[in-house]
Amino acid sequence: AVTVDTTPPVLASATPGIASPTSQTANWPITFGAISETYASYCIRENQTDVNGCAWVSGTLPVLYTASASAGAKVVSYWIQDLAGNISARVDTPSITVDTTAPTLASLTI
């Protein structure tokens, strides 16, 4: 008998371990919720919600995400893929705003 697997894996959540807004633009810790089954690869995209164009990486999800250095709102999207090639639904982190602009002093009165 042959069993055909057509059930995609489930990734419950992806939560960054930093607050928004932040000036930190690299190495955000990420905590993942439950995963329904063993998966073979994953895809991560920043401010891209389409699985098309994914660069699939073999192995387990990384616990650190390196965000791009540009300022602005960032949503990180994750997908996992099982050995049969089934792809999970997209899981997005909450939006985190990266603020890299230093404050300026308009005037100073002594």
C-alpha positions in Angstrom: 0.0 0.0 0.0 1.1 3.5 -0.7 0.2 6.4 1.5 0.1 9.8 -0.1 0.8 12.7 2.3 -1.2 15.8 1.3 -1.5 17.4 4.7 0.7 20.5 5.2 2.5 21.0 8.5 1.3 23.6 10.9 3.4 26.2 12.6 1.3 27.8 15.3 3.1 31.1 15.8 6.3 33.2 15.6 6.9 35.8 18.3 9.9 38.2 18.4 11.6 38.7 21.8 11.9 42.4 21.4 9.6 45.3 21.9 8.4 47.7 19.2 9.7 50.3 18.4 13.3 49.3 18.6 16.7 50.5 17.5 18.0 47.0 17.4 18.3 45.9 13.7 20.0 42.5 14.1 19.5 39.2 15.8 16.0 39.3 17.1 15.2 36.3 19.2 12.2 34.4 17.9 10.0 31.9 19.8 8.0 29.5 17.8 4.6 27.9 18.8 3.7 24.3 18.4 4.7 22.5 15.1 2.4 19.7 14.0 4.9 17.4 12.5 8.5 16.9 11.5 9.5 19.4 8.7 12.4 19.3 6.3 12.9 23.0 5.4 11.7 26.5 6.1 11.5 29.9 4.4 11.7 33.3 6.0 10.8 36.6 4.3 10.8 40.1 5.7 7.9 42.3 4.6 7.1 39.7 1.9 3.9 37.7 2.4 4.1 35.6 -0.8 5.6 32.1 -0.6 6.6 32.4 -4.3 10.2 33.4 -4.4 11.0 31.6 -1.1 14.6 30.4 -0.7 14.0 27.1 1.1 16.6 26.2 3.7 17.0 22.7 5.0 17.0 22.1 8.8 15.3 23.6 11.8 14.0 27.1 12.2 16.6 29.5 13.6 16.0 31.0 17.1 17.5 34.3 15.9 16.4 36.4 13.0 18.7 39.0 11.5 16.6 41.9 10.3 17.6 44.2 7.5 19.3 47.4 8.7 16.8 49.7 7.1 14.4 51.7 9.3 10.7 51.1 9.2 8.0 48.6 10.0 9.0 44.9 9.7 6.8 41.9 9.6 8.7 38.6 9.3 6.8 35.7 7.6 7.6 32.0 8.1 6.7 28.9 6.3 7.7 25.3 6.9 7.7 22.4 4.4 7.5 18.7 5.2 9.3 15.9 3.4 6.4 15.3 1.0 6.7 19.0 -0.2 3.6 20.2 1.6 3.9 23.9 2.7 2.4 25.3 5.9 0.2 28.4 6.0 2.1 31.6 6.5 2.8 32.7 10.0 3.7 36.4 10.6 5.3 38.0 13.5 3.7 41.2 14.9 5.0 44.3 13.2 8.2 45.8 14.7 9.2 49.3 13.9 13.0 49.8 13.6 13.9 53.4 14.4 17.5 54.2 13.4 17.2 58.0 13.5 19.0 59.6 16.3 17.1 62.4 18.1 18.1 65.9 17.4 18.1 68.9 19.7 16.2 71.8 18.1 17.4 74.4 20.6 19.0 74.8 24.0 18.4 77.6 26.4 20.7 78.1 29.3 
